[in-house]
């Protein structure tokens, strides 16, 4: 029982760490304007090569910078994939460092934001490495609540 309690407390602590590091309102929070664009009914999966990386990307003008990549499929279609805020994605940079030319698998919600079609990433995979950034309901992992599980 003590071991289970320790695991639960540790899990709660780890979930709180990103919130402590994040600005209080940077536009990437779960209840922000941006996150309301997520639509679980518009989920897509794509595979392709990264043709562009933007580490200063802002989905909306008043948001903090984040990471976005452009992925081109074998059929020649390009997708803009919005990954997450820079303060969060930088923690994964060593483990899941993507470069132009890398082949990736992406799953996310394909939506239109400010007249631009984008994919709000749920997860991405490069080789054997994967990074989850949202729940299938759209809750960002940097701002999860117990009810999201």
C-alpha positions as CSV (number, residue, x, y, z in Angstrom):
1,X,0.0,0.0,0.0
2,X,2.9,2.4,0.8
3,X,4.4,1.7,-2.6
4,X,1.1,2.5,-4.4
5,X,0.8,5.7,-2.4
6,X,4.4,6.7,-3.3
7,X,3.7,6.0,-7.0
8,X,0.5,8.1,-6.9
9,X,2.2,11.0,-5.1
10,X,5.1,10.8,-7.6
11,X,2.7,10.8,-10.5
12,X,0.9,13.9,-9.2
13,X,4.2,15.7,-8.6
14,X,5.4,14.9,-12.1
15,X,2.2,16.2,-13.6
16,X,2.5,19.4,-11.6
17,X,6.1,20.1,-12.8
18,X,5.2,21.5,-16.3
19,X,2.6,23.7,-14.7
20,X,5.2,25.2,-12.4
21,X,7.5,25.9,-15.3
22,X,4.8,27.4,-17.6
23,X,3.7,31.0,-17.5
24,X,0.3,31.3,-15.9
25,X,-1.4,32.2,-19.2
26,X,0.7,31.8,-22.3
27,X,-2.2,30.9,-24.7
28,X,-1.3,27.1,-24.7
29,X,-3.4,26.3,-21.6
30,X,-6.3,23.8,-21.8
31,X,-9.0,26.5,-21.3
32,X,-7.4,29.0,-23.7
33,X,-8.8,30.2,-27.0
34,X,-6.4,28.1,-29.0
35,X,-7.2,24.8,-27.4
36,X,-10.9,25.2,-28.2
37,X,-10.0,24.7,-31.8
38,X,-9.2,21.0,-31.1
39,X,-11.9,18.7,-32.5
40,X,-11.6,14.9,-31.7
41,X,-13.9,14.2,-34.7
42,X,-11.3,15.5,-37.1
43,X,-8.4,13.2,-36.2
44,X,-6.0,12.3,-39.0
45,X,-2.8,10.3,-39.2
46,X,0.0,11.3,-41.6
47,X,3.5,10.0,-42.4
48,X,6.0,12.1,-44.2
49,X,9.3,14.0,-44.2
50,X,9.9,17.2,-42.2
51,X,10.5,20.0,-44.6
52,X,10.5,22.9,-42.2
53,X,10.9,23.5,-38.4
54,X,9.7,26.6,-36.7
55,X,10.7,27.0,-33.1
56,X,9.3,30.5,-32.9
57,X,5.8,29.6,-34.1
58,X,2.7,31.3,-32.7
59,X,-0.7,29.7,-33.6
60,X,-2.4,32.9,-32.5
61,X,-0.8,36.4,-32.3
62,X,-1.1,36.7,-28.5
63,X,0.4,33.3,-27.7
64,X,3.8,32.4,-26.4
65,X,6.1,30.8,-29.0
66,X,6.0,27.1,-29.7
67,X,7.2,24.4,-32.0
68,X,5.6,23.7,-35.4
69,X,6.8,21.5,-38.2
70,X,5.8,21.2,-41.8
71,X,5.5,17.5,-43.0
72,X,5.3,16.5,-46.6
73,X,3.7,13.1,-47.4
74,X,4.7,10.8,-50.2
75,X,1.6,12.1,-52.1
76,X,3.2,15.5,-52.1
77,X,0.7,17.2,-49.7
78,X,2.2,19.4,-47.0
79,X,0.8,19.8,-43.5
80,X,1.6,22.3,-40.8
81,X,1.7,20.5,-37.5
82,X,1.5,22.5,-34.3
83,X,3.3,20.6,-31.5
84,X,3.3,22.6,-28.3
85,X,4.8,25.5,-26.4
86,X,8.6,25.9,-26.5
87,X,9.0,25.7,-22.8
88,X,7.4,22.2,-23.0
89,X,8.9,20.8,-26.2
90,X,12.4,21.9,-25.2
91,X,12.3,19.2,-22.5
92,X,12.0,16.6,-25.2
93,X,14.6,18.1,-27.6
94,X,17.4,15.7,-26.8
95,X,15.2,12.6,-26.9
96,X,12.9,13.5,-29.8
97,X,15.0,16.0,-31.7
98,X,13.6,16.3,-35.2
99,X,15.5,17.6,-38.1
100,X,14.6,18.6,-41.7
101,X,14.5,15.4,-43.7
102,X,13.4,13.1,-40.8
103,X,10.5,10.8,-41.5
104,X,7.8,11.1,-38.9
105,X,4.3,9.7,-38.1
106,X,1.8,12.2,-36.7
107,X,-1.6,11.9,-35.3
108,X,-3.7,14.9,-34.5
109,X,-6.8,17.0,-35.1
110,X,-6.9,18.7,-38.5
111,X,-8.6,22.1,-38.0
112,X,-8.6,25.6,-39.5
113,X,-7.1,28.4,-37.4
114,X,-7.2,31.9,-38.7
115,X,-7.9,30.6,-42.2
116,X,-5.0,28.2,-42.1
117,X,-5.4,24.4,-42.2
118,X,-3.3,22.9,-39.4
119,X,-2.9,19.7,-37.4
120,X,-2.9,20.1,-33.6
121,X,-0.6,17.2,-32.7
122,X,-1.7,14.5,-30.3
123,X,1.5,12.4,-30.8
124,X,4.4,12.2,-33.0
125,X,6.8,9.3,-33.7
126,X,10.3,9.2,-35.3
127,X,11.7,5.7,-35.6
128,X,11.3,4.1,-32.2
129,X,10.9,7.4,-30.3
130,X,7.4,8.8,-29.6
131,X,6.2,12.0,-28.0
132,X,2.6,12.4,-26.7
133,X,1.5,16.0,-26.4
134,X,-2.3,15.7,-26.0
135,X,-5.0,13.3,-24.9
136,X,-7.4,12.0,-27.6
137,X,-9.9,14.5,-26.1
138,X,-7.4,17.4,-26.8
139,X,-6.2,18.0,-23.2
140,X,-2.5,19.1,-23.5
141,X,-0.2,17.0,-21.3
142,X,1.4,20.1,-19.9
143,X,-2.0,21.1,-18.4
144,X,-3.6,17.7,-17.5
145,X,-6.1,17.2,-14.7
146,X,-7.0,13.9,-13.0
147,X,-10.3,13.9,-14.9
148,X,-8.4,13.6,-18.2
149,X,-7.4,10.0,-17.4
